[in-house]
């Protein structure tokens, strides 16, 4: 029992208890009231780790799969994870004995005066004849220069009576978990940022296509008004108005081209590539990726397990709790067992003889008596850090619920807005066709056509922007839900490429 006590000891300080996170029974915006059945709705199915595959866009899927290996922020977080693994290894080594091989040589001149005093004291206690002889010769005694050779093994081990070393290892392990979650959070954020940039790019490319189509339609009306002017059916005002509409529409094109180039550069940066590297790949203009009919969002109770920031805050709270115990253990005696075995001789030739052996073994103890308040201050600091970590955890959980709620609301609202915009575009296009037909037959002025053209361009542009925004809001929702999800990480080896 004594040996078990020495080896295990006890652990001072508070033990970490996993905080209970509040969760609602269901998502607040799980149903879209008053909306069409054609709209995308959330479901309680578990999210796919490769959530971007829901858009069925091969280019987006290709970019997302390459992101983890190419993004510089993710690479930096991966290297930081390796640093945390090293710190855990260092903390774990504290639990084991420290064994080292030693060897030394020195040439030393020892004090002859000390030897003279020793001989004189021996002479005083020796028999009368021998004592007189030693006393008379003590002044002539001197120690020559000596060579001292020594080699051996030295071992030291701290008996962790109060759990200081175990608390230190516990904290290091929790910090490793926090670093893993931080990396996962960075990866999810960059995956979402890439998808959002991609949706914005496709939206801009669609708006550019719409603008060019409206410019071509306006050019046809310019030709028609020119022909009618030559026939004396309309005034030159119609021609100038038609030409102004063409140039106004044409002036929008460079702005879209500039924004498209900037959006491609943003994707290049995320992919760790220089400007222009992905131009040929991204300048193709497929349609805006549509959203799926159902959006797997999982159960509300799973959010704390999926969100990396919540898991990181929990791990940091665990580490802060363990450090309180480590600080409390510093108030107690520190017991260390030291041992050594080797050979020592004044001659190198004698170093290998068994009679030259030397050894030592025994415990040492240190008890802090006066530290000037250092230990108390350190304990108070660790307790304050623990309270700060607990508050940070609560804030992180509340922030997570707020982000999910906002994302669900935005996803619902934009789909409703998109429905209204579709109706508006259809009405504006019919109005334009009627105005153009009436103008060809001389039943209305060109101002009606001009007004209809402007309304169609505006509503079609808004509809394209809304379609991009719906996909963007879905990406935002996946990001708020924690993206792809893995509960465990390997202790060594490669880090998972998806979250």
Secondary structure, DSSP 8 states (H G I E B T S, - for coil): -HHHHHHH----S-----------SS-TTSS-TT--TTS-EEESS---TTGGGGG--HHHHHHHHHHHHH-HHHHHHHHHHHHHHHHHHHHHHTTS-EEEEEEEEEEE---HHHHHHHHHHHHHHS-HHHHHHHHHHGGG-----EEEEEEEEEEEEEE-SSSHHHHHHHHHHHHHHHHHHHHHHHHHHHHHHHHHHHHHHHHHHHHHHHHHHHHHHHHHHHHHHHHHHHTTSS-HHHHHHHHHHHHHHHHHHHHHHHHHHHHHHHHHHHTT--TTTTHHHHSS--------SEEE---GGGHHHH-HHHHHHHHHHHHHHHHHHHHHHTTS-EEEEEEEEEEEESSGGGTTSGGGEEEEEEEEEE-----TTHHHHHHHHHHHHHHHHHHHHHHHHHHHHHHHHHHHHHHHHHHHHHHHHHHHHHHHHHHHHHHHHHHHTTSS-HHHHHHHHHHHHHHHHHHHHHHHHHHHHHHHHHHHTTSS--S---SSS---S--
